[in-house]
C-alpha cells in the first residue's frame, strides 16, 4: 500500500467538479467543525469559499497561535549545481536551455555555507539540478559532511533517491527532505516533462515515502502553482500530506506554496494563481493539517509575505539566492527562478520582530538523536 494506490481512487477531473459544486452552506459547515473531513476540505477550497476568506483567515490564525505560538523558523537554500538532465519546460535549469552551468567545489560550498552561518542561519537547504551522474549521492554526502558542523539542520531538495540513498544521507547528517510533485495531474505532468528521469511520475510521487522509510525527521511537499488547476492540485496536496502524516508519524510534514516566477526559457503559467487563491490555500491547509509546517519562500514579494504571516506560515526563507555561488558573488550562473523578496536575513528578522513574531534560527540539534540512541 502506498500513496500511489490512494491517488488512483480519485479522478482528477471529478475531484475538480466536486470542489467547484460545493455550496455556501457546505462552506459554513466546514468553518464550524473542529476537525476537517475531506468534504469540508473540498468546500473550503471551492469558489463558494472565496467570500469567506476573513473568517477562514481568523480560524487559521487562531489555530496557528495555539500550535506554534508566534515563532517563524528561518532557513536559506544553497544551490550546489544547476546542471540538469531533465527537460522540465517550466524550469530555468531545463537541460535544453543554453545557459551558463556551474557545479560548486567542496571549498566553494563551504564558503557559501560560512556566509549564511555568519548571518545567523542554522537551518539550511541544499539544492541541485537533477544530474546524479555528475553530482550524485557520493558528492552530496561529501558536501553535507563538509558543512554539517556549521548547521543544526541540513535538508536536501535534489533528485529523487532510493531508500538506501536517503539512509546514506541521514548517516552523513541530513535530517530533512523537500520534494515537489509539481503537478498531480498525470497527463499534464507527462507533457511538462518530455525527457529525463523526472518524467517518471510514479517514482517521484513515492519519493517522500522512501525518505520516510529511511527515517528522515522532516518531509516537505507541495505543488508548483501555475501548472495544474489550483483547486484540484490543492486537494491532492492535502490528501498526500494526510497520508504521509498517518504512515510516517515520526516525521514532521511540511507544505510549501511555491508560485511560478520568471525563469530562463520564459515559460508562462498555464493556470495562474491569484493572491486571494494563495490566501485561501494557506488557510485551508492550516485547518486540514494543524501541526504541519507551512513554508513561504522568497518567490513572493516582501509586502505579500508580510501580510501572509498571520495566516498560518511557520517557516520562511530569507536572503535567498537560487544560483550556485550566489552568496559569494564572482561568476554567477543561471538562477532556477528569480526571487521577489530581496531583503536580507537581518531585514526579515527586524520585520518579524516589528510584527510581534519571534524569528527562530535554530529549533533542532542532531544531539537529540544521539542522546536518544544512548
C-alpha positions as CSV (number, residue, x, y, z in Angstrom):
1,X,0.0,0.0,0.0
2,X,1.3,3.4,-1.0
3,X,0.0,6.9,-1.8
4,X,0.0,5.7,-5.4
5,X,-2.8,3.3,-4.5
6,X,-4.6,6.1,-2.7
7,X,-4.4,8.6,-5.5
8,X,-5.7,6.1,-8.0
9,X,-9.0,6.1,-6.1
10,X,-9.6,9.6,-7.3
11,X,-10.3,11.0,-10.7
12,X,-8.6,14.4,-11.3
13,X,-11.5,15.9,-13.3
14,X,-14.2,14.5,-11.0
15,X,-12.4,16.0,-7.9
16,X,-12.4,19.4,-9.6
17,X,-16.1,19.2,-10.4
18,X,-16.9,18.2,-6.8
19,X,-14.9,21.1,-5.4
20,X,-16.5,23.6,-7.8
21,X,-20.0,22.3,-6.9
22,X,-19.7,23.0,-3.2
23,X,-22.3,25.4,-1.8
24,X,-22.3,28.3,0.7
25,X,-24.0,26.1,3.3
26,X,-21.2,23.5,3.0
27,X,-18.6,26.2,3.4
28,X,-20.3,27.5,6.5
29,X,-20.5,24.0,8.0
30,X,-16.8,23.4,7.3
31,X,-15.9,26.6,9.1
32,X,-17.8,25.5,12.1
33,X,-16.3,22.0,12.6
34,X,-13.4,21.4,14.9
35,X,-11.6,18.9,12.6
36,X,-11.9,18.9,8.8
37,X,-13.1,15.9,6.9
38,X,-12.3,15.5,3.2
39,X,-15.6,17.0,2.2
40,X,-15.0,20.0,4.4
41,X,-11.6,20.4,2.9
42,X,-13.1,20.5,-0.5
43,X,-15.7,23.0,0.5
44,X,-13.1,25.4,1.8
45,X,-11.1,25.1,-1.5
46,X,-14.2,25.9,-3.5
47,X,-15.2,29.1,-5.3
48,X,-18.1,29.3,-2.8
49,X,-15.5,29.9,0.0
50,X,-13.9,32.9,-1.7
51,X,-16.4,35.2,0.1
52,X,-15.4,33.7,3.4
53,X,-11.7,34.5,3.4
54,X,-11.9,36.7,6.5
55,X,-13.4,34.0,8.8
56,X,-11.2,31.4,7.2
57,X,-8.1,33.5,7.9
58,X,-9.2,34.2,11.5
59,X,-9.6,30.5,12.2
60,X,-6.2,29.7,10.6
61,X,-4.6,32.4,12.7
62,X,-6.0,31.2,16.0
63,X,-5.1,27.6,15.3
64,X,-1.5,28.5,14.3
65,X,-1.1,30.6,17.5
66,X,-2.3,27.6,19.6
67,X,0.0,25.1,17.9
68,X,3.1,27.2,17.1
69,X,2.9,30.5,19.1
70,X,4.4,33.5,17.3
71,X,7.6,31.8,16.1
72,X,8.9,31.7,12.5
73,X,11.7,29.4,11.6
74,X,14.2,30.9,9.2
75,X,16.2,29.0,6.6
76,X,18.2,29.6,3.4
77,X,19.0,27.5,0.3
78,X,22.5,26.8,-1.0
79,X,22.4,25.8,-4.7
80,X,25.3,23.4,-5.3
81,X,24.8,22.8,-9.1
82,X,22.5,24.0,-11.8
83,X,23.4,21.2,-14.2
84,X,20.3,19.1,-15.0
85,X,19.5,16.2,-17.3
86,X,15.7,16.8,-17.3
87,X,13.6,18.7,-19.7
88,X,11.1,20.4,-17.4
89,X,9.5,23.1,-19.5
90,X,8.9,25.5,-16.6
91,X,12.4,25.4,-15.0
92,X,15.4,27.6,-15.6
93,X,17.6,24.6,-15.2
94,X,16.0,22.8,-18.2
95,X,18.7,20.8,-19.9
96,X,17.9,22.4,-23.3
97,X,18.3,25.9,-22.1
98,X,21.6,27.3,-23.4
99,X,22.7,29.0,-20.2
100,X,25.8,29.1,-18.0
101,X,26.1,26.0,-15.9
102,X,28.1,25.7,-12.7
103,X,28.8,23.0,-10.1
104,X,30.5,24.2,-6.9
105,X,33.6,22.5,-5.5
106,X,33.6,21.5,-1.8
107,X,35.6,24.6,-1.0
108,X,33.1,26.8,-2.8
109,X,30.2,25.1,-1.0
110,X,31.9,25.7,2.4
111,X,32.4,29.4,1.6
112,X,28.7,29.7,0.7
113,X,27.8,27.9,3.9
114,X,30.0,30.1,6.1
115,X,28.4,33.3,4.7
116,X,25.0,32.0,5.7
117,X,26.3,30.7,9.0
118,X,27.7,34.2,9.8
119,X,24.3,35.7,9.0
120,X,22.8,33.5,11.7
121,X,21.3,30.6,9.8
122,X,21.4,27.2,11.4
123,X,18.8,25.6,9.1
124,X,20.0,25.1,5.6
125,X,18.5,23.6,2.4
126,X,20.9,22.1,-0.2
127,X,19.6,22.3,-3.8
128,X,20.8,20.9,-7.1
129,X,19.6,20.3,-10.5
130,X,18.8,16.7,-11.3
131,X,22.0,15.2,-12.8
132,X,23.1,12.4,-10.4
133,X,25.7,11.2,-12.9
134,X,27.6,14.4,-12.4
135,X,26.6,15.3,-8.8
136,X,25.2,12.2,-7.1
137,X,25.0,10.6,-3.7
138,X,28.7,10.5,-3.0
139,X,29.2,14.1,-4.0
140,X,26.2,15.2,-2.0
141,X,27.4,13.2,1.0
142,X,30.8,14.9,0.9
143,X,29.1,18.3,0.7
144,X,26.9,17.5,3.7
145,X,29.8,16.3,5.8
146,X,31.8,19.4,4.9
147,X,29.2,21.9,6.1
148,X,27.3,19.9,8.8
149,X,29.4,21.3,11.7
150,X,28.1,24.8,10.8
151,X,24.4,23.9,11.0
152,X,22.0,22.2,13.3
153,X,19.7,21.0,10.5
154,X,20.6,20.2,6.9
155,X,17.8,19.4,4.4
156,X,18.0,18.5,0.7
157,X,16.0,19.4,-2.4
158,X,17.6,17.3,-5.1
159,X,16.9,14.4,-7.4
160,X,14.7,11.6,-6.0
161,X,16.6,8.7,-4.4
162,X,16.0,5.1,-3.4
163,X,15.5,4.4,0.3
164,X,19.2,3.4,0.6
165,X,20.2,6.7,-0.8
166,X,18.3,8.6,1.9
167,X,19.8,6.3,4.5
168,X,23.2,7.3,3.2
169,X,22.2,11.0,3.5
170,X,21.0,10.5,7.1
171,X,24.3,8.9,8.0
172,X,26.0,12.0,6.6
173,X,23.9,14.4,8.6
174,X,20.8,15.2,6.6
175,X,17.5,15.3,8.5
176,X,15.1,16.8,6.0
177,X,13.8,16.3,2.5
178,X,11.8,18.7,0.2
179,X,10.3,17.2,-2.9
180,X,7.6,18.8,-5.0
181,X,5.4,16.7,-7.3
182,X,5.0,19.9,-9.4
183,X,1.5,18.7,-10.6
184,X,-0.6,15.8,-9.5
185,X,-2.3,15.8,-12.9
186,X,-0.7,12.8,-14.6
187,X,-1.4,13.8,-18.1
188,X,-0.2,17.4,-17.6
189,X,2.9,16.0,-15.8
190,X,3.8,13.9,-18.8
191,X,3.5,16.9,-21.2
192,X,5.6,19.1,-18.9
193,X,8.4,16.6,-18.6
194,X,9.3,15.5,-22.2
195,X,12.5,13.7,-21.2
196,X,14.8,12.8,-18.3
197,X,14.3,10.7,-15.2
198,X,11.8,13.2,-13.8
199,X,9.4,12.0,-16.4
200,X,8.6,9.0,-14.2
201,X,5.5,10.3,-12.3
202,X,5.2,7.3,-10.0
203,X,8.8,7.3,-8.9
204,X,8.6,10.9,-8.0
205,X,5.2,10.6,-6.2
206,X,6.6,7.9,-3.9
207,X,9.8,9.8,-3.1
208,X,8.5,11.1,0.3
209,X,7.6,7.6,1.3
210,X,11.1,6.4,0.6
211,X,12.5,9.3,2.6
212,X,10.1,8.4,5.5
213,X,11.1,4.8,5.3
214,X,14.7,5.7,5.7
215,X,13.9,7.7,8.8
216,X,14.1,11.4,7.8
217,X,12.9,13.7,10.5
218,X,11.3,16.2,8.2
219,X,9.5,15.7,4.9
220,X,8.2,18.7,2.8
221,X,5.9,18.5,-0.2
222,X,4.0,20.9,-2.4
223,X,2.8,21.6,-5.9
224,X,4.1,24.3,-8.3
225,X,1.3,26.8,-8.5
226,X,0.6,27.9,-12.1
227,X,0.8,24.5,-13.7
228,X,-2.3,22.4,-12.9
229,X,-5.7,23.6,-11.8
230,X,-5.4,25.3,-8.4
231,X,-8.3,23.6,-6.6
232,X,-7.6,20.0,-7.6
233,X,-3.9,20.4,-7.1
234,X,-4.5,21.7,-3.6
235,X,-6.8,18.8,-2.8
236,X,-4.2,16.2,-3.8
237,X,-1.5,18.0,-1.9
238,X,-3.7,17.9,1.2
239,X,-4.5,14.2,0.6
240,X,-0.8,13.5,0.2
241,X,0.1,15.3,3.4
242,X,-2.6,13.4,5.3
243,X,-1.3,10.1,4.0
244,X,2.3,10.9,5.0
245,X,1.4,12.1,8.4
246,X,-0.5,8.9,9.1
247,X,2.0,6.4,7.7
248,X,5.2,8.3,8.7
249,X,4.1,9.8,12.0
250,X,7.7,10.1,13.3
251,X,8.4,12.6,10.5
252,X,7.2,16.2,10.6
253,X,5.3,17.0,7.5
254,X,5.6,20.5,6.0
255,X,3.8,22.0,3.0
256,X,5.3,24.7,0.7
257,X,3.4,27.1,-1.5
258,X,5.6,27.9,-4.5
259,X,4.1,30.1,-7.2
260,X,5.8,30.2,-10.6
261,X,8.3,33.0,-11.1
262,X,10.1,34.3,-14.2
263,X,12.9,31.9,-15.3
264,X,15.1,31.1,-18.2
265,X,13.0,29.7,-21.1
266,X,10.2,32.3,-20.5
267,X,7.6,29.6,-19.7
268,X,4.3,31.2,-18.8
269,X,1.9,29.9,-16.1
270,X,-0.8,27.7,-17.5
271,X,-3.2,28.3,-14.6
272,X,-2.1,31.4,-12.7
273,X,-2.9,31.5,-9.0
274,X,-4.1,34.9,-7.6
275,X,-3.1,36.3,-4.3
276,X,-6.6,35.6,-2.9
277,X,-6.4,32.0,-4.0
278,X,-3.0,31.7,-2.3
279,X,-4.6,33.0,0.9
280,X,-7.4,30.5,0.6
281,X,-4.9,27.7,0.1
282,X,-2.7,28.5,3.0
283,X,-5.6,29.0,5.5
284,X,-7.4,25.8,4.3
285,X,-4.2,23.8,4.6
286,X,-3.7,25.0,8.1
287,X,-7.2,23.8,9.1
288,X,-6.6,20.5,7.5
289,X,-3.1,20.0,8.9
290,X,-2.9,21.8,12.3
291,X,0.6,20.6,13.2
292,X,2.2,20.8,9.7
293,X,4.9,23.3,9.0
294,X,3.7,25.8,6.3
295,X,6.5,27.3,4.3
296,X,6.7,30.5,2.3
297,X,9.7,31.3,0.1
298,X,11.2,34.4,-1.4
299,X,9.3,33.7,-4.6
300,X,6.7,36.0,-3.1
301,X,7.0,39.8,-2.7
302,X,8.1,41.4,0.6
303,X,4.7,43.0,1.0
304,X,2.7,39.9,0.4
305,X,4.9,37.8,2.6
306,X,4.5,40.3,5.4
307,X,0.7,40.1,5.0
308,X,0.6,36.3,4.8
309,X,2.5,35.8,8.0
310,X,-0.6,35.7,10.3
311,X,-2.4,33.1,8.2
312,X,-0.5,30.0,9.3
313,X,3.0,30.4,8.0
314,X,5.6,28.9,10.3
315,X,8.8,28.8,8.1
316,X,10.3,31.3,5.8
317,X,13.4,31.6,3.6
318,X,15.3,34.8,3.7
319,X,18.1,36.5,1.8
320,X,17.9,33.7,-0.8
321,X,19.9,33.2,-4.0
322,X,18.8,30.5,-6.5
323,X,22.1,30.2,-8.4
324,X,25.2,28.3,-7.5
325,X,27.8,30.6,-5.9
326,X,25.2,33.4,-5.5
327,X,26.2,34.3,-1.9
328,X,30.0,34.7,-2.6
329,X,29.5,36.5,-5.9
330,X,32.0,36.2,-8.7
331,X,31.0,34.2,-11.7
332,X,27.2,33.9,-11.4
333,X,25.5,31.1,-13.2
334,X,21.8,30.8,-14.2
335,X,19.2,31.1,-11.4
336,X,16.5,28.4,-11.1
337,X,14.0,31.3,-10.8
338,X,14.0,34.9,-9.9
339,X,13.4,35.7,-6.3
340,X,10.9,38.5,-5.5
341,X,11.6,39.3,-1.8
342,X,15.2,40.5,-2.0
343,X,15.5,41.6,1.7
344,X,18.5,40.5,3.7
345,X,18.1,38.0,6.5
346,X,18.6,40.8,9.0
347,X,15.9,42.9,7.4
348,X,13.4,40.0,7.5
349,X,14.3,39.4,11.2
350,X,13.7,43.1,12.0
351,X,10.3,42.9,10.3
352,X,9.3,39.8,12.1
353,X,10.1,41.4,15.5
354,X,8.2,44.6,14.5
355,X,5.1,42.4,13.9
356,X,5.4,40.7,17.2
357,X,6.9,37.4,15.9
358,X,10.0,35.6,17.2
359,X,12.4,34.7,14.4
360,X,14.0,31.3,15.2
361,X,17.4,30.4,13.8
362,X,17.6,27.0,15.4
363,X,14.9,24.7,16.7
364,X,16.7,21.3,16.4
365,X,20.0,19.7,17.1
366,X,21.2,16.3,16.0
367,X,22.4,15.7,19.5
368,X,18.8,14.9,20.4
369,X,19.1,11.8,18.2
370,X,22.5,10.9,19.7
371,X,21.1,11.2,23.2
372,X,18.1,9.1,22.4
373,X,20.3,6.5,20.9
374,X,22.4,6.4,24.1
